[in-house]
């Protein structure tokens, strides 16, 4: 018998946080998940949904606050949903992320945390205004354009003039361009009717170069008042080096369409991470927090312990960010990535930095790497930086067959990291240490780097 009922009120004490930042309370062992609640807080809650093994509730009255609770500085924090942890002190966020990594390593990875060193989360000195890319839906309200973020679990756009985790330069460009478009009568895309023109605005910012790119994502191929709009943008923002149009004519909530064209300026802007320079196009994957990316990649480089004699394979290499870091210390780096455009970017970035000991191939890591192995490329070290779903099983099997001396695993999902570490441990590797890195302050996302050594 479920001990609670929908629409009833209960007094609870919160015990923990879930991986998505909700408070966890239990009534007779039955878990209730409540947004905007923190461990050790006492509250009156209302149950709003009951499932077979758990329920959801909302706080009606907070009796006792956590010492780590702070007032979220963002005025639209509770409506927006882009951040989940602004009500938790930054020190509390770093501890939460370390705890999250520890729990999944023990529970899913079956690792003995007495022998695996899990470090404290590496955070930022200033954990605000870090995102170098703004991607903003455009809508209409009472005859005017609105630019902001979708409200949680809806397609209702919340007007947003300033996002506290975005680079302030990007916020300014979005607001000014919204005003320019409104001046020339540009219509926003209406999703239900599949009418209108402007779907999204994207702004990219090179933190070290100060260069900016503006991308108009539109429903149709035309560009009303293009000459006037380009003139106003470039006069107002001399740092804008590239203006691009992406056409997405489909009925879809996917942001980008297939066709992208430069309509003013250059195809690329540039930025640097450490000593490596990167060319960034409209569709390039480039880390949104370059300051912490440097921290993450330097930790991966430290764990690789390169001496200049090693052959390294970088699986899921993207535009070559980790590969080019590794190439500074390795004898040779081989990168593989399934997205052809990313490999073109990787080759361009290698050339840009005059790095000649890195080569890149298009394809699935789990297909290309076994082929390299059969051709005699026996890597000393394999670095993996997979998507959230973790490494493909075939790639893990290839690693176990190749037996490189070290594996450095860069993860954006602690749960799949733990799962994959368990597989590698079963196959003869030992997890030496794990370093959580806070790439996305005020959100629940946590990156980590793990160092593994071959024992058999």
C-alpha positions as CSV (number, residue, x, y, z in Angstrom):
1,X,0.0,0.0,0.0
2,X,1.4,3.4,-1.0
3,X,1.7,5.5,2.2
4,X,0.8,8.8,0.5
5,X,-2.0,10.3,-1.6
6,X,-2.1,12.9,-4.3
7,X,-3.1,16.5,-3.2
8,X,-2.4,15.6,0.4
9,X,0.0,17.6,2.6
10,X,2.9,16.2,4.6
11,X,5.6,17.4,6.9
12,X,9.0,16.0,5.7
13,X,12.7,16.3,6.2
14,X,14.8,16.2,3.0
15,X,17.6,13.7,3.0
16,X,19.4,14.1,-0.3
17,X,19.4,15.5,-3.8
18,X,18.7,13.6,-7.0
19,X,21.0,13.7,-10.0
20,X,18.7,16.4,-11.5
21,X,18.8,18.6,-8.4
22,X,15.5,17.8,-6.7
23,X,15.2,17.3,-3.0
24,X,14.5,13.7,-1.7
25,X,12.2,13.1,1.2
26,X,10.8,9.7,2.3
27,X,7.6,8.7,4.1
28,X,7.7,5.1,5.4
29,X,10.6,4.6,2.9
30,X,8.6,5.9,-0.1
31,X,10.6,8.6,-1.9
32,X,9.1,12.0,-2.9
33,X,11.0,14.3,-5.2
34,X,10.6,18.0,-4.7
35,X,12.2,20.8,-6.7
36,X,13.9,23.7,-4.9
37,X,14.5,21.7,-1.7
38,X,17.8,20.9,-0.1
39,X,19.1,18.2,2.3
40,X,18.4,18.8,6.0
41,X,15.5,21.1,5.3
42,X,12.1,20.6,7.0
43,X,9.0,21.6,5.0
44,X,5.3,21.2,4.5
45,X,4.8,19.7,1.0
46,X,1.9,19.0,-1.3
47,X,2.0,15.8,-3.3
48,X,1.2,16.6,-6.9
49,X,1.8,13.3,-8.6
50,X,2.0,9.7,-7.4
51,X,3.7,6.9,-9.4
52,X,4.1,3.2,-8.5
53,X,7.5,3.6,-6.7
54,X,7.8,7.3,-6.1
55,X,6.0,10.6,-6.1
56,X,6.5,14.3,-6.8
57,X,5.7,17.2,-4.6
58,X,6.1,20.9,-4.1
59,X,7.2,23.0,-1.1
60,X,4.3,24.8,0.5
61,X,6.1,26.1,3.6
62,X,9.7,25.9,4.6
63,X,10.1,25.3,8.3
64,X,13.8,25.0,8.5
65,X,16.4,26.1,5.9
66,X,19.7,24.5,5.0
67,X,22.8,26.5,5.9
68,X,23.8,26.2,2.2
69,X,20.6,27.8,0.9
70,X,21.0,31.2,-0.7
71,X,18.6,33.5,-2.6
72,X,18.9,32.7,-6.3
73,X,20.1,36.0,-8.0
74,X,18.3,35.3,-11.3
75,X,14.8,36.9,-11.3
76,X,13.4,34.2,-13.6
77,X,15.2,31.2,-12.0
78,X,12.2,29.3,-11.0
79,X,10.4,29.7,-14.3
80,X,13.3,29.2,-16.7
81,X,14.8,25.8,-15.8
82,X,18.1,26.4,-17.5
83,X,19.8,26.3,-14.1
84,X,18.7,24.0,-11.3
85,X,21.1,24.9,-8.4
86,X,21.2,28.6,-8.0
87,X,19.4,28.3,-4.6
88,X,22.4,26.2,-3.4
89,X,25.7,28.0,-2.4
90,X,28.5,27.4,-4.8
91,X,30.5,25.5,-2.3
92,X,27.4,23.4,-1.7
93,X,27.2,22.8,-5.5
94,X,30.8,21.6,-5.7
95,X,30.2,19.2,-2.7
96,X,27.0,17.9,-4.3
97,X,28.8,17.1,-7.6
98,X,31.7,15.3,-5.8
99,X,29.1,13.3,-3.8
100,X,27.2,12.5,-7.1
101,X,30.4,11.1,-8.6
102,X,31.3,9.1,-5.5
103,X,27.8,7.5,-5.3
104,X,27.7,6.3,-8.9
105,X,31.3,5.0,-8.8
106,X,30.4,2.9,-5.8
107,X,26.9,1.9,-6.8
108,X,27.1,1.4,-10.6
109,X,30.9,1.1,-11.0
110,X,31.3,-1.2,-8.0
111,X,34.6,0.6,-7.2
112,X,36.2,0.5,-3.8
113,X,36.5,4.2,-2.9
114,X,39.1,3.3,-0.3
115,X,41.5,2.5,-3.1
116,X,40.3,5.0,-5.8
117,X,41.1,8.6,-5.1
118,X,38.1,10.8,-5.9
119,X,39.2,14.5,-5.6
120,X,37.1,17.5,-4.6
121,X,35.4,19.1,-7.6
122,X,37.4,21.8,-9.4
123,X,35.2,24.9,-9.5
124,X,35.5,28.4,-10.9
125,X,36.7,31.5,-9.0
126,X,33.8,33.4,-10.6
127,X,31.1,30.9,-11.6
128,X,29.0,33.5,-13.5
129,X,28.8,34.7,-17.2
130,X,30.8,31.7,-18.4
131,X,28.8,30.5,-21.4
132,X,30.3,31.7,-24.7
133,X,27.3,30.7,-26.8
134,X,23.8,32.1,-26.6
135,X,21.1,30.1,-28.4
136,X,17.8,32.0,-28.0
137,X,14.3,31.2,-29.4
138,X,12.4,34.2,-30.8
139,X,8.7,34.6,-30.5
140,X,6.0,37.3,-30.6
141,X,3.8,38.8,-27.9
142,X,1.3,41.6,-28.3
143,X,2.8,42.6,-31.6
144,X,6.4,42.7,-30.4
145,X,9.3,40.3,-30.6
146,X,10.4,38.4,-27.5
147,X,13.8,36.6,-27.0
148,X,14.5,34.4,-24.0
149,X,14.2,30.8,-22.9
150,X,11.4,28.3,-22.9
151,X,9.6,27.9,-19.6
152,X,10.1,24.5,-18.0
153,X,8.2,21.8,-19.8
154,X,6.6,24.2,-22.3
155,X,7.2,26.2,-25.5
156,X,6.2,29.4,-23.8
157,X,9.1,31.9,-24.2
158,X,10.1,33.8,-21.1
159,X,11.5,37.2,-22.0
160,X,15.1,37.4,-20.9
161,X,17.3,40.5,-21.1
162,X,20.2,39.1,-19.1
163,X,21.2,35.5,-18.4
164,X,23.6,35.3,-15.4
165,X,25.5,32.3,-16.8
166,X,25.9,33.8,-20.3
167,X,28.7,36.1,-21.4
168,X,27.1,39.5,-21.0
169,X,28.3,40.5,-24.5
170,X,26.1,37.8,-26.0
171,X,23.1,39.0,-24.0
172,X,23.6,42.6,-25.3
173,X,23.9,41.5,-28.9
174,X,20.7,39.4,-28.7
175,X,18.7,42.3,-27.3
176,X,20.0,44.8,-29.8
177,X,19.4,42.5,-32.8
178,X,15.8,41.8,-31.4
179,X,15.2,45.6,-31.5
180,X,16.7,45.9,-35.0
181,X,14.5,43.1,-36.3
182,X,11.4,44.6,-34.7
183,X,12.3,48.0,-36.3
184,X,12.2,46.4,-39.8
185,X,9.0,44.4,-39.2
186,X,10.7,40.9,-39.0
187,X,8.2,38.3,-38.0
188,X,9.0,35.5,-35.5
189,X,8.4,31.9,-36.4
190,X,5.0,30.6,-35.2
191,X,5.5,26.9,-34.4
192,X,1.8,25.7,-34.4
193,X,1.1,27.6,-37.7
194,X,4.5,27.0,-39.3
195,X,4.6,30.6,-40.4
196,X,6.9,33.5,-39.7
197,X,10.6,33.8,-40.5
198,X,13.0,34.1,-37.5
199,X,13.2,31.0,-35.4
200,X,16.3,31.4,-33.2
201,X,19.3,33.8,-32.8
202,X,22.6,32.3,-31.9
203,X,25.6,34.4,-30.8
204,X,29.1,32.9,-30.3
205,X,31.9,34.8,-28.5
206,X,35.6,34.2,-28.5
207,X,36.6,34.8,-24.9
208,X,40.3,35.5,-25.6
209,X,39.9,37.1,-29.1
210,X,36.6,39.1,-28.3
211,X,35.4,38.1,-31.8
212,X,31.7,37.4,-32.2
213,X,29.5,35.5,-34.7
214,X,25.8,36.0,-35.2
215,X,23.6,33.2,-36.6
216,X,20.1,33.8,-37.8
217,X,18.1,30.5,-37.9
218,X,15.2,31.1,-40.3
219,X,12.3,29.2,-41.7
220,X,12.9,30.4,-45.3
221,X,15.9,31.1,-47.5
222,X,15.1,34.8,-48.1
223,X,16.5,37.6,-45.8
224,X,14.2,40.6,-45.6
225,X,16.0,44.0,-45.2
226,X,19.3,42.1,-45.2
227,X,21.4,45.1,-46.2
228,X,20.0,47.4,-43.5
229,X,20.1,44.8,-40.8
230,X,23.7,43.9,-41.5
231,X,24.7,47.6,-41.5
232,X,23.1,48.2,-38.2
233,X,24.6,45.2,-36.5
234,X,28.1,45.8,-37.7
235,X,28.1,49.5,-36.9
236,X,26.8,48.8,-33.4
237,X,29.1,45.8,-32.8
238,X,32.5,46.1,-34.5
239,X,33.6,42.9,-32.8
240,X,31.1,40.9,-34.9
241,X,33.3,39.3,-37.6
242,X,30.8,36.8,-39.0
243,X,27.0,36.8,-39.7
244,X,25.5,33.5,-40.8
245,X,22.1,32.3,-41.9
246,X,20.9,28.8,-41.2
247,X,17.7,27.7,-42.9
248,X,15.4,25.3,-41.1
249,X,12.2,24.9,-43.1
250,X,11.0,21.7,-41.3
251,X,8.2,21.3,-38.7
252,X,10.5,20.4,-35.9
253,X,11.9,21.6,-32.5
254,X,15.4,20.8,-33.7
255,X,17.2,24.2,-33.8
256,X,19.4,23.9,-36.9
257,X,18.4,23.0,-40.5
258,X,20.7,21.5,-43.1
259,X,21.7,24.6,-45.1
260,X,24.1,27.2,-43.6
261,X,25.5,30.2,-45.5
262,X,27.7,33.2,-44.6
263,X,25.9,36.4,-45.4
264,X,28.5,38.9,-44.1
265,X,32.1,38.7,-43.0
266,X,34.1,35.5,-42.3
267,X,33.1,31.9,-42.0
268,X,35.0,31.5,-38.7
269,X,35.8,33.3,-35.5
270,X,38.7,32.3,-33.4
271,X,39.3,31.5,-29.7
272,X,42.1,29.9,-27.7
273,X,42.2,27.3,-24.9
274,X,45.7,27.3,-23.3
275,X,48.2,27.6,-26.2
276,X,45.9,26.1,-28.8
277,X,43.9,28.3,-31.2
278,X,40.6,27.1,-32.6
279,X,38.6,28.2,-35.7
280,X,34.9,28.1,-34.8
281,X,32.1,28.0,-37.4
282,X,28.4,28.3,-36.9
283,X,27.9,24.5,-36.5
284,X,31.2,23.7,-34.8
285,X,31.1,21.9,-31.5
286,X,33.1,24.0,-29.1
287,X,33.0,23.8,-25.4
288,X,30.8,26.6,-23.9
289,X,33.0,27.2,-20.9
290,X,36.6,27.6,-22.3
291,X,38.1,28.5,-18.9
292,X,37.0,25.2,-17.3
293,X,37.7,23.3,-20.5
294,X,41.4,24.3,-20.0
295,X,41.2,22.9,-16.5
296,X,39.5,19.7,-17.7
297,X,42.0,19.1,-20.6
298,X,45.0,19.9,-18.5
299,X,43.9,17.2,-16.1
300,X,43.5,14.7,-18.9
301,X,47.0,15.6,-20.1
302,X,48.3,15.2,-16.6
303,X,46.7,11.8,-16.3
304,X,48.1,10.7,-19.6
305,X,51.7,11.3,-18.3
306,X,53.1,11.8,-21.7
307,X,56.9,11.7,-22.3
308,X,57.0,12.4,-26.0
309,X,57.4,8.8,-27.1
310,X,53.7,7.7,-27.0
311,X,51.2,6.9,-29.7
312,X,47.8,8.2,-28.5
313,X,44.3,7.5,-29.8
314,X,41.6,10.1,-29.1
315,X,38.2,8.5,-29.5
316,X,35.2,10.9,-30.1
317,X,37.7,13.7,-30.9
318,X,35.2,16.3,-32.1
319,X,37.0,19.4,-33.6
320,X,40.3,18.1,-32.1
321,X,40.3,20.0,-28.8
322,X,41.8,17.2,-26.7
323,X,43.8,15.8,-29.6
324,X,45.7,19.0,-30.0
325,X,46.4,19.3,-26.3
326,X,47.8,15.8,-26.3
327,X,49.8,16.4,-29.5
328,X,51.9,19.0,-27.6
329,X,53.4,16.2,-25.5
330,X,52.8,12.9,-27.5
331,X,54.8,11.4,-30.3
332,X,51.6,11.0,-32.4
333,X,47.9,11.4,-31.9
334,X,45.2,9.7,-33.9
335,X,41.7,11.2,-33.6
336,X,38.4,9.7,-34.8
337,X,34.9,11.3,-34.9
338,X,31.7,10.3,-36.6
339,X,30.8,13.9,-37.8
340,X,32.6,14.8,-41.0
341,X,32.4,18.5,-40.5
342,X,34.0,18.1,-37.1
343,X,36.9,16.2,-38.6
344,X,37.4,19.0,-41.2
345,X,37.5,21.5,-38.3
346,X,40.0,19.3,-36.5
347,X,42.3,19.2,-39.5
348,X,41.9,23.0,-39.9
349,X,42.7,23.5,-36.2
350,X,45.8,21.3,-36.5
351,X,47.0,23.3,-39.4
352,X,46.2,26.6,-37.7
353,X,48.5,25.6,-34.8
354,X,51.2,24.1,-37.1
355,X,50.7,20.7,-35.4
356,X,51.9,18.0,-37.7
357,X,51.8,15.0,-35.3
358,X,48.0,14.7,-35.2
359,X,45.8,13.0,-37.9
360,X,42.1,12.6,-38.0
361,X,39.6,10.1,-39.5
362,X,35.9,10.1,-40.0
363,X,33.9,7.2,-38.7
364,X,32.5,5.4,-35.6
365,X,35.2,5.0,-33.0
366,X,34.1,1.4,-32.5
367,X,34.7,0.7,-36.2
368,X,37.8,2.8,-37.0
369,X,39.9,1.9,-33.9
370,X,39.7,-1.9,-34.4
371,X,40.7,-1.3,-38.1
372,X,43.7,0.8,-36.9
373,X,44.6,-2.0,-34.4
374,X,44.6,-4.6,-37.1
375,X,46.8,-2.4,-39.2
376,X,49.4,-2.3,-36.4
377,X,48.5,0.9,-34.6
378,X,48.9,-0.3,-31.0
379,X,48.3,2.8,-29.0
380,X,50.1,3.3,-25.7
381,X,47.3,5.5,-24.4
382,X,43.6,5.8,-25.4
383,X,41.7,8.9,-24.4
384,X,37.9,8.7,-24.6
385,X,35.5,11.7,-24.4
386,X,32.1,10.1,-25.3
387,X,28.6,11.6,-25.5
388,X,26.3,11.3,-22.4
389,X,25.4,7.7,-23.3
390,X,29.0,6.7,-22.7
391,X,31.3,4.5,-24.7
392,X,30.0,2.0,-27.2
393,X,30.3,-1.6,-26.0
394,X,32.4,-2.5,-29.1
395,X,34.9,0.3,-28.3
396,X,35.3,-0.9,-24.7
397,X,35.9,-4.4,-26.1
398,X,38.5,-3.0,-28.5
399,X,40.3,-1.2,-25.6
400,X,40.4,-4.5,-23.7
401,X,41.8,-6.3,-26.7
402,X,44.4,-3.6,-27.5
403,X,45.5,-3.3,-23.8
404,X,47.0,0.2,-23.9
405,X,49.0,1.0,-20.8
406,X,46.7,3.8,-19.8
407,X,43.1,4.9,-20.5
408,X,42.1,8.5,-19.8
409,X,38.3,8.8,-19.6
410,X,36.7,12.3,-20.0
411,X,33.1,12.1,-19.0
412,X,30.0,14.4,-19.2
413,X,27.8,11.8,-17.4
414,X,29.0,10.3,-14.1
415,X,26.5,7.4,-14.4
416,X,27.8,6.1,-17.7
417,X,31.4,6.8,-16.6
418,X,30.8,4.5,-13.6
419,X,29.2,1.8,-15.9
420,X,32.2,1.9,-18.3
421,X,34.8,1.9,-15.6
422,X,33.3,-1.3,-14.2
423,X,33.6,-2.9,-17.6
424,X,37.3,-1.8,-17.9
425,X,38.0,-3.0,-14.4
426,X,36.6,-6.4,-15.1
427,X,38.9,-6.5,-18.2
428,X,42.1,-5.9,-16.3
429,X,42.3,-2.2,-15.6
430,X,42.5,-0.4,-12.3
431,X,40.9,3.0,-11.8
432,X,43.6,5.1,-10.0
433,X,41.9,8.5,-9.5
434,X,38.9,10.5,-10.6
435,X,38.7,14.3,-10.8
436,X,35.2,16.0,-11.0
437,X,35.3,19.3,-12.8
438,X,32.5,21.9,-12.7
439,X,32.0,22.9,-16.3
440,X,28.5,24.2,-15.8
441,X,28.0,26.1,-12.5
442,X,24.5,26.4,-11.2
443,X,23.3,23.4,-13.2
444,X,23.3,19.7,-12.2
445,X,25.7,18.7,-15.0
446,X,29.1,17.4,-13.9
447,X,32.2,16.4,-15.9
448,X,34.9,14.2,-14.6
449,X,38.3,12.8,-15.7
450,X,39.3,9.2,-14.7
451,X,42.8,7.7,-14.9
452,X,43.1,3.9,-15.5
453,X,46.2,1.7,-15.6
454,X,46.6,-1.7,-17.0
455,X,47.2,-4.4,-14.4
456,X,47.4,-7.6,-16.5
